Amino acid sequence: MHEVAVAQSILDMAADVAKQNNAVKITRINLRLGAHACINPDSLEFAFSCLSQDGIADGAKLWITQVDGDPFGLEIESIEVDD
């Protein structure tokens, strides 16, 4: 289940950006996921919720929008934080 590795990468990148901007809490991460990226959105959300416990993104929502424009892509569109 490679969604765990993908979720960890998303969490690591978001945490780095949040810390660089002096944020104390990540509340939401908006993703764009290609329709043929071979990533199960439900599995990705579950892995993210497990991995983010007790960290800067604990309780954060992973908002996934599936797109056709880049069929194999995965992109962090935005990160919402609390200062």
N, CA and C of each residue as an Amber inpcrd file, in Angstrom:
protein
   249
   0.8430000  -1.1750000   0.0000000   0.0000000   0.0000000   0.0000000
   0.8880000   1.2370000   0.0000000   1.1510000   1.7680000  -1.1910000
   2.0500000   2.9060000  -1.3170000   1.4240000   4.2080000  -0.8470000
   0.1310000   4.2100000  -0.5540000  -0.5160000   5.4180000  -0.0440000
   0.1120000   5.8800000   1.2720000   0.6390000   4.9560000   2.0610000
   1.2930000   5.3350000   3.3220000   2.5240000   6.1830000   3.0350000
   3.3380000   5.7720000   2.0780000   4.5310000   6.5490000   1.7190000
   4.1480000   7.8980000   1.1310000   3.1080000   7.9300000   0.3210000
   2.6450000   9.1900000  -0.2680000   2.1280000  10.1140000   0.8310000
   1.3440000   9.5840000   1.7470000   0.8210000  10.3860000   2.8570000
   1.9610000  10.9400000   3.7110000   2.9950000  10.1430000   3.9590000
   4.1280000  10.6150000   4.7490000   4.8540000  11.7470000   4.0390000
   5.0030000  11.6350000   2.7340000   5.6600000  12.7010000   1.9540000
   4.8460000  13.9890000   1.9940000   3.5350000  13.8660000   1.8420000
   2.6650000  15.0400000   1.9090000   2.7790000  15.6920000   3.2790000
   2.7340000  14.8900000   4.3170000   2.8360000  15.3940000   5.6830000
   4.1760000  16.0800000   5.9190000   5.2560000  15.4770000   5.4650000
   6.5890000  16.0640000   5.6400000   6.7000000  17.4110000   4.9310000
   6.2280000  17.4740000   3.6850000   6.3130000  18.7280000   2.9270000
   5.4530000  19.8140000   3.5680000   4.2400000  19.4610000   3.9560000
   3.3500000  20.4420000   4.5730000   3.9030000  20.9400000   5.9050000
   4.4620000  20.0420000   6.6990000   5.0360000  20.4320000   7.9860000
   6.2290000  21.3580000   7.7940000   7.0650000  21.0880000   6.8050000
   8.2070000  21.9620000   6.5270000   7.7450000  23.3680000   6.1510000
   6.7540000  23.4420000   5.2740000   6.2350000  24.7490000   4.8490000
   5.5970000  25.4790000   6.0320000   4.8330000  24.7710000   6.8290000
   4.1800000  25.3910000   7.9850000   5.2120000  25.9320000   8.9720000
   6.2320000  25.1480000   9.2580000   7.2540000  25.5900000  10.2110000
   8.0530000  26.7670000   9.6750000   8.3480000  26.7730000   8.3690000
   9.0700000  27.8930000   7.7620000   8.2720000  29.1900000   7.8690000
   6.9500000  29.0660000   7.9670000   6.0800000  30.2320000   8.0540000
   5.5380000  30.4550000   9.4640000   6.1990000  29.8310000  10.4410000
   5.8840000  29.9910000  11.8620000   4.4490000  29.6100000  12.2320000
   3.8760000  28.6760000  11.5140000   2.5380000  28.1950000  11.8380000
   2.6450000  27.1410000  12.9410000   1.6470000  27.0950000  13.7760000
   1.6540000  26.1260000  14.8740000   0.7540000  24.9290000  14.6090000
  -0.1410000  25.0410000  13.6040000  -1.1000000  23.9710000  13.3520000
  -1.5200000  23.9840000  11.8880000  -1.4750000  22.8210000  11.2590000
  -2.0090000  22.6500000   9.9180000  -3.4590000  22.2080000  10.0800000
  -4.3660000  22.9130000   9.4250000  -5.7810000  22.5800000   9.5600000
  -6.3410000  21.8580000   8.3360000  -5.7260000  22.1110000   7.1720000
  -6.2410000  21.4800000   5.9570000  -5.1660000  21.5040000   4.8800000
  -5.1230000  20.4240000   4.1070000  -4.2310000  20.3390000   2.9480000
  -5.1080000  20.0130000   1.7450000  -5.0270000  20.8510000   0.7260000
  -5.8050000  20.6570000  -0.4930000  -4.9080000  20.0310000  -1.5540000
  -5.3320000  18.8850000  -2.0620000  -4.5630000  18.1480000  -3.0640000
  -5.3160000  18.0780000  -4.3810000  -4.5570000  18.0210000  -5.4560000
  -5.0990000  17.7160000  -6.7820000  -4.5090000  16.3700000  -7.1740000
  -5.3880000  15.4290000  -7.4660000  -4.9790000  14.0560000  -7.7550000
  -5.4720000  13.6690000  -9.1420000  -4.5320000  13.2720000  -9.9950000
  -4.8960000  12.8320000 -11.3370000  -5.7520000  11.5830000 -11.2910000
  -6.6590000  11.5030000 -12.2280000  -7.6130000  10.3890000 -12.2520000
  -6.9390000   9.0270000 -12.4210000  -5.7350000   9.0040000 -12.9830000
  -5.0380000   7.7380000 -13.2190000  -3.7230000   7.6580000 -12.4330000
  -3.6760000   8.3040000 -11.2850000  -2.4540000   8.3550000 -10.4800000
  -2.2180000   7.0680000  -9.6880000  -3.1350000   6.1270000  -9.7550000
  -3.0080000   4.8510000  -9.0360000  -2.8950000   5.0470000  -7.5270000
  -3.6150000   6.0300000  -7.0190000  -3.6660000   6.2860000  -5.5820000
  -5.1300000   6.2440000  -5.1720000  -5.4430000   5.4210000  -4.1870000
  -6.8040000   5.3250000  -3.6830000  -7.0240000   6.4650000  -2.6930000
  -7.9250000   7.4050000  -3.0070000  -8.1370000   8.5490000  -2.1200000
  -8.5230000   8.1680000  -0.6880000  -9.3690000   7.1570000  -0.5400000
  -9.7700000   6.7380000   0.8110000  -8.5850000   6.1890000   1.6000000
  -7.7560000   5.3990000   0.9480000  -6.5630000   4.8530000   1.6130000
  -5.5800000   5.9620000   1.9520000  -5.4480000   6.9410000   1.0610000
  -4.5570000   8.0730000   1.3200000  -5.0410000   8.8740000   2.5230000
  -6.3380000   9.1450000   2.5860000  -6.8920000   9.8770000   3.7250000
  -6.6940000   9.1120000   5.0290000  -6.9070000   7.8070000   4.9890000
  -6.7370000   6.9920000   6.1990000  -5.2760000   7.0050000   6.6520000
  -4.3620000   6.8000000   5.7210000  -2.9350000   6.8020000   6.0640000
  -2.5260000   8.1580000   6.6290000  -3.0100000   9.2360000   6.0090000
  -2.6830000  10.5790000   6.4840000  -3.1970000  10.7870000   7.9060000
  -4.4260000  10.3680000   8.1740000  -4.9850000  10.5720000   9.5200000
  -4.2030000   9.7950000  10.5780000  -3.7280000   8.6170000  10.2260000
  -2.9180000   7.8270000  11.1680000  -1.5500000   8.4590000  11.3970000
  -0.8980000   8.8650000  10.3160000   0.4580000   9.4040000  10.4170000
   0.5090000  10.7910000  11.0490000  -0.5660000  11.5430000  10.9390000
  -0.5430000  12.9210000  11.4280000  -0.8880000  13.0540000  12.9100000
  -1.2650000  11.9630000  13.5520000  -1.6360000  12.0240000  14.9610000
  -0.4840000  12.5410000  15.8100000  -0.8250000  13.4080000  16.7510000
   0.1180000  13.9600000  17.7330000   1.1850000  14.8580000  17.1140000
   0.9580000  15.3470000  15.9080000   1.9170000  16.2500000  15.2700000
   1.2550000  17.5560000  14.8780000   1.9610000  18.3490000  14.0950000
   1.4780000  19.6590000  13.6760000   0.2060000  19.5730000  12.8410000
  -0.0460000  18.4300000  12.2220000  -1.2270000  18.2610000  11.3780000
  -2.2870000  17.3610000  12.0130000  -2.1790000  17.1420000  13.3080000
  -3.1650000  16.2930000  13.9820000  -4.5580000  16.8900000  13.8030000
  -5.4740000  16.1090000  13.2630000  -6.8330000  16.5740000  13.0380000
  -7.0380000  17.3310000  11.7370000  -5.9760000  17.5300000  10.9790000
  -6.0930000  18.2570000   9.7090000  -6.9030000  17.4500000   8.7070000
  -7.6020000  18.1540000   7.8580000  -8.4030000  17.5300000   6.8020000
  -7.5670000  17.4740000   5.5330000  -7.5530000  16.3280000   4.9040000
  -6.9080000  16.1540000   3.6060000  -8.0270000  16.2410000   2.5730000
  -8.0660000  17.3360000   1.8150000  -9.1210000  17.5740000   0.8400000
  -8.5940000  17.2190000  -0.5430000  -9.1580000  16.2010000  -1.1620000
  -8.6510000  15.6740000  -2.4270000  -9.6270000  15.9900000  -3.5480000
  -9.1190000  16.6480000  -4.5920000  -9.8990000  16.9150000  -5.7950000
  -9.2900000  16.1020000  -6.9260000 -10.0920000  15.2250000  -7.5040000
  -9.5900000  14.4360000  -8.6320000  -9.7780000  15.2440000  -9.9090000
  -8.7120000  15.2860000 -10.7280000  -8.7140000  16.0910000 -11.9500000
  -8.3180000  15.2330000 -13.1440000  -8.7490000  15.6590000 -14.3150000
  -8.4090000  14.9630000 -15.5510000  -7.2460000  15.6240000 -16.2840000
  -6.9770000  16.9030000 -16.0080000  -5.9640000  17.6550000 -16.7420000
  -4.5820000  17.0350000 -16.7180000  -4.1410000  16.5940000 -15.5780000
  -2.8590000  15.9030000 -15.4250000  -3.2030000  14.5210000 -14.8710000
  -3.4540000  13.5520000 -15.7380000  -4.0450000  12.2900000 -15.2890000
  -3.2170000  11.4900000 -14.2910000  -1.8980000  11.7000000 -14.2420000
  -1.0530000  10.9150000 -13.3450000  -0.4560000  11.7480000 -12.2130000
  -0.8270000  13.0020000 -12.1170000  -0.2040000  13.9180000 -11.1780000
  -0.7790000  13.8890000  -9.7760000   0.0260000  14.3810000  -8.8650000
  -0.3720000  14.6150000  -7.4790000   0.2870000  15.9240000  -7.0840000
  -0.5130000  16.8730000  -6.6510000   0.0020000  18.2080000  -6.3490000
  -0.6290000  18.7360000  -5.0730000   0.2010000  19.2900000  -4.1930000
  -0.3310000  20.0100000  -3.0410000  -0.7170000  21.3870000  -3.5600000
  -2.0000000  21.6540000  -3.5480000  -2.5070000  22.9180000  -4.0730000
  -2.3740000  24.0410000  -3.0450000  -2.7070000  23.7430000  -1.7810000
  -2.5810000  24.7410000  -0.7320000  -2.5740000  24.0680000   0.6420000
  -2.0670000  24.8040000   1.6110000  -1.9990000  24.3400000   2.9940000
  -2.6130000  25.4190000   3.8570000  -3.6050000  25.0610000   4.6430000
  -4.2360000  26.0230000   5.5480000  -3.7100000  25.7840000   6.9570000
  -3.3700000  26.8810000   7.6440000  -2.7410000  26.7770000   8.9640000
  -3.3470000  27.7620000   9.9450000  -3.0760000  27.5250000  11.2130000
  -3.3360000  28.4770000  12.2670000  -2.0010000  29.0510000  12.7160000
  -1.9770000  30.3410000  12.9290000  -0.7420000  30.9750000  13.3910000
  -0.6260000  30.7350000  14.8560000
